[in-house]
Amino acid sequence: MNQATISKIVKASGVSAGELVLVHFWGEDTDKEIANSFMKAVAYLGASPVLVQQSRSINRDIFLCAKESCFDDRYFDLFSKFDAILDVFAYQPVVLGYSIKDEQMSLYRRYVSQLFYRLMECKRFTQIRIPTEANATESGLATQEYIRRMNNAYDIDYERLRIACEHKVESFAGVQKVSVYTGENCVAHFDLTDRFWHIDAGNGDLPCGEIYIAPNESQTQGAIFFSTLYLENRKYTDVTLRISNGEICDSNYPVLSKYFSDQPRENRIVCEFGIGMNPNVTSLCGYTVLDEKMAGTFHIAVGANNMFGGKNRASNHIDFVGRGKIEVIV
């Protein structure tokens, strides 16, 4: 990822002159130049950057010897002063990657939990995955394919994307119901009454490019056809999912029917309806972070939606991406 792309990302996140911005970097010293590039981009916009590095090797050494008295409220209070957080990760965050004694691991988990609680209180929190070999491993894609796809998804006109997302949301103004036609004879109906659309155009989870909403949880009805569906690292083709009273209840694949029937009710609830808006994501690859942003697609999700206006609390949030015709009912 080059400096020009990083500068576009930082600007799209909303950083402005006079702000105090935390660059919260998950990575080793070998990747620290990435963090430095984000610091430079923040300063260029007239804001003050502060770097906190979460290195697995350094955290291991710290928490091998940390005591109960370490990291009290005074430490975490320091994070309440930031206007924005850029959570940048060169590898999967939180994971320590080393074995330490249980009591020391408990201290580390408590530290991370309290840290994120404070960071999420900030008015802007942006997560940015860096195209690295380590993140490619987590994605399930080959390293070079992952890096290519991610760099393409990041290299967009963010202002144009924001405007396109706003226009798309405006097209749903006053719309209470949406029907989605897929395959030869599948249609699903979503009730959006008193629910609100959200825009992901650079100030949330990157790569970005979608609008999404939490439909009323008990009202989704019908069937949806997916030419390709990915679940638990497996790829299925020509899949139909049937939905009754908001729950996925059946599929033309017995293995998928069993998967959903084995889930608790809250994990079967259709919790999200979204539309991909990123023009540089041009094909599905099985990596949801990219797939759900693909322009010309829609996606649904099952599981939790209480974090974006819904009422369903669940232990999962799984997206499925498809193509179809969207019909609005005012």
C-alpha positions in Angstrom: 0.0 0.0 0.0 1.6 3.3 -1.1 1.5 6.7 0.5 -1.0 8.1 -2.0 -3.6 5.4 -1.2 -3.0 5.8 2.6 -3.5 9.6 2.3 -6.8 9.0 0.5 -7.9 6.6 3.2 -7.0 9.0 6.0 -8.9 11.9 4.3 -11.9 9.7 3.7 -12.0 8.7 7.4 -12.9 12.3 8.2 -9.6 13.6 9.7 -9.5 17.4 9.8 -7.2 20.2 10.9 -6.8 20.6 14.7 -7.9 17.1 15.6 -6.0 14.7 17.8 -5.8 11.3 16.0 -4.6 8.0 17.4 -2.9 5.6 14.9 -3.4 2.3 16.7 -1.1 -0.1 14.9 -1.2 -3.9 15.2 2.1 -5.1 13.8 5.8 -5.7 14.3 8.7 -3.2 13.8 9.3 -4.8 10.4 6.0 -3.3 9.2 6.2 0.0 11.2 6.7 2.0 8.0 3.0 1.5 7.4 2.2 3.2 10.7 4.6 6.0 9.9 2.8 6.6 6.6 -0.5 7.0 8.4 1.1 9.4 10.8 2.4 11.5 7.9 -1.0 11.5 6.2 -2.7 12.7 9.4 -0.2 15.5 9.9 -0.6 16.6 6.2 -4.3 17.3 6.9 -3.4 19.5 9.9 -4.2 17.1 12.6 -1.9 15.8 15.4 -1.0 12.1 15.1 -0.2 9.9 18.1 1.1 6.3 17.6 0.4 3.3 19.9 1.9 0.1 18.6 0.4 -3.3 19.6 3.2 -5.7 18.7 2.7 -9.4 19.5 6.3 -9.9 20.5 6.4 -6.7 22.7 3.0 -7.5 24.3 4.3 -11.0 25.0 7.3 -9.6 26.9 5.1 -7.1 28.7 2.4 -9.6 29.8 4.9 -12.3 30.8 5.8 -10.0 33.7 2.8 -7.6 34.1 1.2 -7.3 37.5 -2.4 -6.7 38.6 -1.5 -3.1 39.3 -0.5 -2.5 35.7 -2.9 -0.6 33.3 -5.3 1.0 35.8 -7.9 3.6 34.9 -5.4 6.3 34.5 -3.8 4.5 31.6 -7.1 4.0 29.8 -8.3 7.5 30.5 -5.5 8.7 28.2 -7.5 7.3 25.2 -10.5 9.4 26.0 -8.9 12.5 24.6 -8.7 11.5 20.9 -11.1 12.8 18.2 -10.6 9.8 16.0 -9.0 6.3 16.0 -7.3 4.8 13.0 -7.1 1.1 13.9 -4.5 -0.2 11.5 -3.6 -3.9 11.4 -0.8 -5.6 9.5 -2.0 -8.9 11.1 -5.0 -10.0 13.0 -5.6 -7.8 16.0 -6.0 -9.0 19.6 -4.4 -12.4 19.0 -1.2 -12.6 21.0 0.3 -15.5 19.1 2.3 -16.8 22.0 1.6 -19.2 24.9 1.8 -17.6 28.3 0.6 -18.7 31.7 -3.2 -18.6 32.3 -3.0 -15.8 34.9 -0.9 -13.7 32.6 -3.2 -14.3 29.6 -6.1 -13.2 31.8 -4.3 -9.9 32.4 -3.8 -9.5 28.6 -7.4 -10.2 27.8 -8.6 -7.7 30.4 -6.2 -5.1 29.0 -7.5 -5.6 25.4 -11.2 -5.6 26.6 -10.7 -2.3 28.5 -8.7 -0.8 25.7 -11.4 -1.5 23.1 -14.1 -0.3 25.4 -12.4 3.1 25.6 -11.5 3.2 21.9 -15.1 2.5 20.8 -16.2 5.5 22.9 -14.4 7.8 20.4 -16.7 9.6 18.0 -14.9 8.1 14.9 -13.3 4.6 14.9 -12.0 3.3 11.5 -10.5 -0.2 11.0 -8.0 -0.6 8.2 -6.7 -4.0 7.0 -3.3 -3.7 5.4 -2.7 -6.0 2.4 0.0 -8.2 4.0 0.9 -11.9 3.8 -0.3 -12.3 7.4 -3.7 -10.9 6.6 -3.9 -13.0 3.4 -3.6 -16.1 5.5 -6.6 -15.0 7.6 -8.6 -14.3 4.4 -8.1 -17.8 2.9 -6.9 -16.3 -0.4 -3.5 -16.8 -2.0 -1.1 -14.0 -0.9 -0.7 -12.3 -4.2 -4.4 -12.5 -5.1 -5.3 -11.1 -1.7 -2.9 -8.2 -2.0 -4.0 -7.4 -5.6 -7.7 -7.5 -4.7 -7.2 -5.4 -1.5 -5.1 -2.8 -3.2 -7.7 -2.4 -6.0 -10.5 -2.1 -3.4 -8.6 0.7 -1.6 -7.6 2.6 -4.7 -10.9 4.4 -5.4 -12.2 7.9 -5.5 -13.6 8.1 -2.0 -15.5 11.3 -2.5 -17.3 9.9 -5.5 -18.1 6.8 -3.6 -19.5 8.8 -0.7 -21.8 10.8 -3.1 -22.9 7.6 -4.8 -23.8 6.0 -1.5 -25.7 9.1 -0.4 -27.7 9.1 -3.7 -28.4 5.4 -3.3 -29.7 5.9 0.2 -31.8 8.8 -1.0 -33.4 6.5 -3.6 -34.9 4.5 -0.6 -36.4 7.6 1.1 -39.9 6.7 2.4 -39.5 3.1 1.3 -40.9 0.7 3.9 -40.7 -2.6 2.0 -38.2 -4.1 -0.5 -38.5 -7.1 -2.7 -35.5 -8.9 -4.2 -35.9 -11.1 -7.2 -33.2 -13.7 -7.9 -32.7 -16.7 -10.1 -35.7 -17.9 -12.2 -38.5 -17.7 -9.6 -37.2 -16.6 -6.2 -38.4 -13.5 -4.4 -37.8 -12.3 -0.9 -39.6 -9.5 0.9 -37.9 -7.2 3.5 -39.7 -4.9 5.9 -37.7 -1.7 6.6 -40.3 0.2 8.6 -38.7 2.6 11.2 -35.2 1.3 10.3 -32.4 3.5 8.9 -29.8 3.1 6.2 -26.1 3.3 7.0 -23.3 4.3 4.7 -19.8 2.8 4.7 -17.8 5.0 2.5 -14.4 5.3 4.3 -15.2 6.0 8.0 -15.9 2.5 9.3 -14.6 -0.8 8.2 -12.1 -0.7 5.3 -12.0 -1.6 2.4 -15.3 0.2 2.2 -18.2 0.6 -0.2 -21.7 -0.4 0.9 -25.0 0.8 2.2 -26.9 -1.4 4.7 -29.9 -1.6 6.9 -31.3 -3.9 9.7 -34.7 -5.1 8.4 -37.4 -5.9 10.9 -36.3 -9.2 12.2 -39.6 -11.2 12.1 -40.9 -9.9 8.8 -38.5 -11.2 6.1 -40.3 -13.8 3.9 -39.5 -15.8 0.7 -36.5 -17.3 -1.0 -33.2 -16.1 -2.4 -31.1 -17.7 -5.0 -27.3 -17.4 -4.9 -25.2 -18.5 -7.9 -22.3 -18.8 -5.4 -22.4 -19.0 -1.6 -19.5 -19.3 0.8 -20.0 -20.7 4.3 -17.3 -22.0 6.7 -14.6 -22.1 4.0 -16.7 -24.1 1.6 -18.1 -22.9 -1.7 -21.6 -23.9 -2.9 -23.2 -23.2 -6.3 -26.8 -22.6 -7.3 -28.0 -22.3 -3.7 -31.6 -21.4 -2.6 -32.2 -20.2 0.9 -35.8 -20.1 2.1 -36.9 -17.6 4.8 -40.0 -17.7 7.0 -40.8 -15.1 9.6 -37.3 -13.7 9.4 -35.5 -17.0 9.9 -33.6 -19.1 7.3 -35.5 -22.3 7.5 -34.5 -24.5 4.6 -32.2 -24.8 1.5 -31.9 -27.0 -1.6 -28.7 -28.2 0.0 -29.4 -30.6 2.9 -26.0 -29.8 4.4 -27.0 -26.1 4.6 -30.5 -26.9 5.9 -28.8 -28.9 8.7 -26.3 -26.1 9.4 -29.1 -23.5 10.0 -31.3 -25.9 11.9 -28.4 -26.6 14.3 -28.0 -22.9 15.0 -29.8 -21.1 17.9 -32.7 -19.1 16.6 -30.9 -15.7 16.9 -28.2 -17.0 14.6 -30.7 -17.9 11.9 -32.4 -14.4 11.8 -31.9 -12.4 8.7 -30.4 -9.3 10.3 -29.1 -7.2 7.4 -29.8 -6.2 3.9 -27.1 -4.4 2.0 -26.0 -3.2 -1.4 -22.3 -3.2 -2.6 -21.0 0.1 -4.0 -17.2 -0.3 -4.5 -16.5 -0.2 -8.3 -13.1 -1.8 -7.9 -14.4 -5.0 -6.4 -15.3 -6.8 -9.6 -15.7 -10.5 -8.7 -16.5 -12.7 -5.7 -13.7 -14.5 -4.0 -15.2 -15.9 -0.8 -13.7 -13.2 1.4 -16.7 -11.4 2.9 -14.7 -8.2 3.6 -14.4 -7.7 -0.1 -17.4 -9.6 -1.5 -20.1 -7.6 0.3 -18.6 -4.3 -1.2 -18.8 -5.5 -4.8 -20.7 -3.0 -6.9 -23.8 -4.5 -8.5 -24.5 -7.0 -5.8 -26.7 -7.2 -2.7 -26.1 -9.1 0.5 -28.0 -10.4 3.4 -26.6 -11.5 6.7 -27.8 -13.7 9.6 -27.0 -13.0 13.2 -26.3 -9.9 15.2 -27.6 -6.5 14.1 -28.0 -4.6 17.4 -24.8 -2.6 16.6 -26.5 -0.9 13.6 -30.1 -0.3 14.6 -31.5 -3.8 14.9 -32.8 -5.7 17.9 -31.2 -9.1 17.4 -28.3 -10.1 19.6 -26.4 -13.1 18.4 -23.0 -14.8 18.6 -22.4 -14.6 14.8 -22.8 -12.3 11.8 -22.5 -14.1 8.4 -23.0 -12.4 5.1 -24.1 -14.0 1.8 -23.7 -12.1 -1.5 -25.8 -12.3 -4.6 -27.2 -10.6 -7.7 -30.8 -9.7 -8.4 -33.4 -7.1 -9.1 -34.4 -4.9 -6.2 -38.0 -3.5 -6.2 -39.1 -0.9 -3.7 -42.5 -0.5 -2.3 -43.3 3.0 -0.8 
